[in-house]
Amino acid sequence: MYLLAVKTMIPFLLLTGLVTDSELSSPSIIEKPAPERKVASLLGGGNFTNEAAHSTNDLTYMRKLNISWARLNLYPQYYYSKQSPKTDSIEKVISDMYSHKITPMILFEYYGSYEKKGIPIGDYSKWFSIGQTYAETYRPGGTWAAERGIKDWGVTVFSAFNEPDVERTIPYEKYYQALKGLADGVHSVDPDLKVIPGGFSSQNAFSDWSLKGYGPAIAELLNNGTLDGLDLHTYYDDKYAPILGTYKNSAQNNFDQIKKRLGLTRDIHFYSTEFNVKQSKPPHSAQTEEYLAKQFLTAIWDNLGVVKNDGHTPATQFAMPWSLLQTGQEDKLYGMRTEHEGSASQTVSRTKVLQLVTEVTADASFEYLDPKKKGEYVLTSPGKKIWVWQNVKGWSNRTGPTYQIDNIPNGAKELAVYRWNGLNEVIPLDDGKRTVTLNNLNQDETYMFVAR
């Protein structure tokens, strides 16, 4: 309906000179304005794999953390069988996600090594049928939702394939045809649904902005709006991809460098289904939790606050820490789940930081973003205003022990200071006080200041 209305206006717009032919060729002219999104609703986790038979406990855990997205990854036999798409294997986990108010995005898994196992990647028509069938079934208002009387909930983001640049075994042309087929199939059902390539890692691991050649293979699909954006995996590592002292390894810089390398002219969106700070090895375990927590707070805001080409418009659609659902025993580098549920002494610091962010930003939306210069974000919600400052060398042009907060809302009674370990200080505010200067702040960590 919306697209039809816009198309009927096109002759008028051209006649009056309000748009040009070149502007009309850009997909942005018919894109709907993005709805306001609460920051906490951008956070998620995963994986929920295939049937995900034991998903209830994981979803309950995620709900306690107040995060809203989950990655549901399916392997070939679960999404394609007997020469046709298969959708029934995930009905239960989709129902569980709905009941827990967690929104899934679907990742179709495939590795080139499967070819030797007799599982070919397939052509455009195969992936068109997969995209079309899954969109018809699981989109908001799709058959699954309609049969259950559910409105305004379902899968809106589909992707394939995870980290193709690691194995580099999928031929570029087949990769292109599969993604184009998937996207065209999904969009044949609803053009507002989003399709993205599965997450990449080579920009993070090797500063390879071509994504081992997979970026140029799909640049056309990103430029013409077939693919909505890029899913970038960012693992911050003191040796290979440090946070401290450099901005090179940030999600924002990776995003910008890839767009430049691929020659993208369209203002695409940013996604991340995996990011985290790497666990240091013993014997420094007594310091590790604090060190990781400090860096993880910076990492969260790096991924939440990625901006578009103008330097201030939000680009992030969701950001998911890995591995949120695994313990330190299961994943020694990135495991974030508590070893024993309910035991405060076993709560992992990075999980505490994640929960702190969702609590502080509850009901808050971005008002201002400047990650590439000042390293600042400003958010607002009813009854409070939030400033986030990345006081990290290389991440802000104003690092140091002092920070000035301006434009404090009238009627604010106090200013709360949050660090990685929670609430650190509450400063009473005199009536009418609009500016506060904070001193003795620690460098190389991120702060959150809340006027309420």
N, C-alpha and C positions, 0 to 999 in steps of 0.2 A: 504494500500500500504506500509506504513512504517513498520507495524507489520510483513508483509510478508517478507520484505527485511531483517529484523532482524532475523526472524526465519530461513531464508536460510543460515545465517552466523553461526548459533549455532554449527553445527558439526565442522566447522573450528575453532571456538573459543575454543571448548573443546579439539580438537586435539592438538592445539598449546599450550594449558595450559594458555591462556590469561584469562579464567574464569574457575571456578570450578563448580561442580554440585550444591554445596550449594549456590554459588553466583547466579547461573542460576535460582534457585527457587525463588529468590527475585524479586518482581514486578519491582524494580527500574531498572533492566537491560534493560527493554523494554519501559521505560517511556521516553517521549520526553523531551528535555531540556526545562525548563520554560522560556517563553519569558520575556524580560525586561518589567517591569510594572512601570508606573508612580505612585508615592505615592498617589497623589490626586485621581487617578482613582480607588483606593481601598475603598474609602468612599462611603457610601450610606445611605438609610433610608427606612422607611415604616411605617405602613402597607398600601398596596393596597389590599382591601379585595373583593374576589369574582369578580363580574362584575366591581367594582370600577367605577360606573357611572360618578362620579364627579372628575375624576382623573386629568383633564387638569390643573387646578389651582395648585394642589399639585406638579405636574411635572414641571410646570413653576417655581415654588418656589425653587424646588431642583436644577434646571438648574442654577438659579441665585447664588446658593451656590457653584456651580461647583462640584457637586458630581455625581457619575456615576452609582450607583447600587440602586435597589429597591427590597424589599421583597413583592412578590405577594402571599398572603395566601388564599387558597381555602378550603371551608368547603365541607363535603361529597356530598351534593346534587348538587354541582357545578362541581365536577370532576368525579362523578360516578352516573349513572342513568339507570334504567331498565336493570340491570345486565351487563352494559358495560361502558367503559370510556366515559366521556363527555368533549369535548374540546372547544365547540363554545361559552361558556359563557364569555370567557376572550378575545375574538378576538379584541374588541374595545380597551380595556386597553393595550393590547400588541401593537396595532397600535399607540396608544398615546405615549407609552414609546419609540417606535422606532422614532417617529417624534421629541421627545425631547432629543434623544440621552442618554436615561437612560436604562441600561440593567437589565432585571428582573431575579431574581431567584425565583423558585416556591416552596412554602411550602404547602404540603398536610396536612391539619389539621385533627386530630381525637383524641377524648378523650374516655377512657374506659367507662365513664358514658353513652355514646351514645348507648351502648349495651342494656340498659334498655329501650331505646326509639325505639328499633327495628332497629337500624343501626349497624350491626355487622362489626367488623374490616375487616373480610374477610381473605382468605388464600393466600398462595404464588402465585397461579395462578391469583387471582384478581389483586394483586399488580404488577405482571409481565405485565399484560395487560395495567394497568394504566401507568407504566413506558414506555413501548414500544410505546403506542399510543401518549403520550405527547411528547416523544422524536421525533417520526416521524413527529409530527405536528409543534413543536415550536423550534427545534434545529436550529442552523445556517444551511441553505440549506434545511431545512425541507419543508413540503408542504405549510405551511403558508407563508414562505418567498419566495418560488419558484413561487407561484401564483401571487406575487406582484413584482417580479423581484428584490428582495432584496438579497444581498450577504453578507456573513461574519457578520451576526448579528442574534441573537436569544438567547434562553435559554440554558445555558451551565451547570447550577447547579440546581439540584432537591433535595428536602428534605422532610422528614416526621419523626416524628410528633412533634409539639412544646411542650417543657417542659413536657415530659411524667413523669418525676420524681417528679412533683408537686402533681398530683392526685394519682399516682402509681396504676392506675386501669387497665392498659393494661398488660395482662400476658406476662412474659418475652419471652416465646416461640413464641407467636403470634407476638410480637414486632419484634423478630428476623426474622420470616418468611416474615412479611410484608416488612421490609427493604431489605432483600435479594431479594425478588420478584421485588420490585421497581428497585433496582440497576441492577439486571439481565435483566429486561425489557428495561431499558434505554441503557444499554451496548450492548444489542442485535442489537440496531440501530447504535450506535457509541461508541466504547470503550473509546474514549477520553472525553466523557461527564462525569460530576462529580455528584455523589450522596452522600449525607451526612445525618446523623441523625439530626432531628430538634434540636433546641437549648436546652441546659441543664441549670439548675439553682442551683442544690443542692451543687455543688462544691463551689459556691459563697455564698449561704445562710448558709450552714452547714459544709463547708470544708469536704464534703463527696466525696472522690475521686472515689468511686464506682458508683457515680451518682444514688444512691438508687437502685443499682443492675442492672440498664440498661446498664452500661458500660461493665461489664463482659458478659452480654447477647450478645453483638455485637462485642466483642474484636476480635473474629476470622475474622469478616468481615472487620475490620480495618487493621488487620495484613496482610490479603491476597490481599488487594487492592480493594475489592468490594466496600467499603466505602472510600472516599478520605480523610476524616479528621473529626474533631469535631467542632461543633458550640457551643461556650460557651458564656453564658450571664453573664456579670459582672456589678453589680450595687454597686458602691463604697458608703459606708455608714459609717459615723463617729462612730456609735455605734457598728455595726455588721460586717462591712467590710471596715475598714478605709484605706486610702491611707497613711496618715502621720505616720511616725515612724515604718512602717513595710512593707515588700515586700510580705508578705504571701498572701494578697488578690489580687495581680496583676493577670492579664490575663495570663501572662507568667508562673507564679508559678502554677496557676490552671492547665494549659496545661501540665506542666512537671509532676505534682503530679498525674494527671489522667493517663498519659502514663505509669508511674512507677507502679501505682496500677493495671493497666490492663495488665501489662507485654507486652506492645507493642514493637515489634522489628522493625517494618517498620516505616520510617520517614514520619509521616502523616502531613497534612496541618491544619492550624488553620483558623477558620471562626468565626465571631461574628455578629449575626443579632440583638443583643440588648446589649448596654452598656450605662451607664450614671452615673452621680454623683447625689446623693439624695438631694433634696431641703430641706434646714433647715426650721424649723418652726418659725413663728414670736415669740417674738417681734424683732428679729435680722435682719429684712428684709433689713435695710440699709447696712449691711455688707454682706449679703448673696450673692449678685450678684458677688462681687469681689472674695469672698471665693470659690464659685462654679466655677468661671471662671479659677482660678488658678489650682484647682484640675482637671478640665475638660481637660485642656491642657496636663497635665500628663496622664490622662486617654486615650486621643486620641492616644498619642504616644505609650502607653502601648499596645493598641490593634493593631495599625499599625505595630509595630516593633517586634511582636512575632517571635522567631527564632526556627529553628529545633534543632535536637540533638547535632549538632556540636557547637552550641552557637553563630553562626554568619550568617547562611543562612536564608533568609526570609522565614517564614512559612505562613504569613497572606495572604489570598486570597481576603477577603473583611472585612470591619468593619462598622457597622451601628449603630449610636446613636439612642436611644429610649428616648422620643418620639418626633422625629424631626418634625412631621406634626401636632402635637397637641399643643394648647396654654396652658398656665399655669392654665387657668380656666378649661379646659378639663382634664388635667392631672396635678394635683397640685404638684406632686413630681418630674416629669421629663419633663413636657411640655416645648418645646423649640421654638415654633413658635411665631412670633410677634402677639400681641393682635390686632394691627391695621396695616395692610400692608402699608409700606411706612413711618411709623412714627418712626423716629430715637429714640425718647425718650422711645419707647416701645420695642426696639430691645432687645431680651434676650441675656444676656452676653455669655451663652454657644454657642449660634448660631453665635455670633460674633467671638468667638474663632475658631469654625469650619471653618468659612469662611476665617479667617486669615491663618489657616493651608493650605487650598487649594490654597490661593493666593501665600503664601511664597514658597510652594512646587510645583507650576505649572511647568510641564515638568521635574521634578526632580525624580531621581531613587536612591534607596539605594546603597551606595558604601561600607558601613561598618556598622555593627550592634553589639552592646555589651550591651544589656539591663541588663544582670545578674551580671555584675561586675562594669564597669565604669558608666553604665546608660547613654550611649552615642549612637548616631546614626550620620552617616555622609552621606550626599546625594550630588549628583552632577547633573547639567544640563548645557546646553549651556550658558556660560556667568556667572555662579555663582556656589558657593559651600556652602553647608549648614551644620552646626553642631547643633545637638539637645542635650541638656544636662538636665537630670532629677536631679536637685539639691535638692533632697528630701532624708531625712534621711532614710536609709534602701533600697533606690533605686539606690544608687551609692556609690562606695567606696572612693569617693573623694569630698564629699559635703563640702560646705563652701562659703566664700565670694569671692574667687578667682578662675578663670578658665583660663587656657592657651590654645590658639589655635595655632596649628602647621600646617605646610604644606599648607599655604595659596597660592593659585595659582599665578604664575607670571602674572603680568598685572592687578591684582585686585586693584581697586582704592579706595574702601571703605569697611568698615565692619559695617553692620547694626545689631542692637541688638533688638530683639523682645521678649516681655513678653506677658502675657495673654491679656493685654489691647492694644496691637499693637506695632508699632515702638516706641522704647524708646530713641534710640541714634544712630547716624551715626558717625563713627570714620574714618577720612581720613587715607589712607595707603600710605606710602612713596614707591616709586618704589623699587622693590626687597625685600620688607619687607615680611618675611615668617612666623613670629611668633608674636603674640599679647597676652599680659596678661591683662585680665579684672579684675577689683577690685570692691569692694563694691556691690557685687551681693546679692540679697535676697535669703535666704534659704527657703526650702520647697516649691519650685515652679520650673517649667520647663522653660528653655530658648531656643530660636532659634537664632543662629548667622549666618548671610549671608554675605559672601565675594563676591563682584560683581565689 
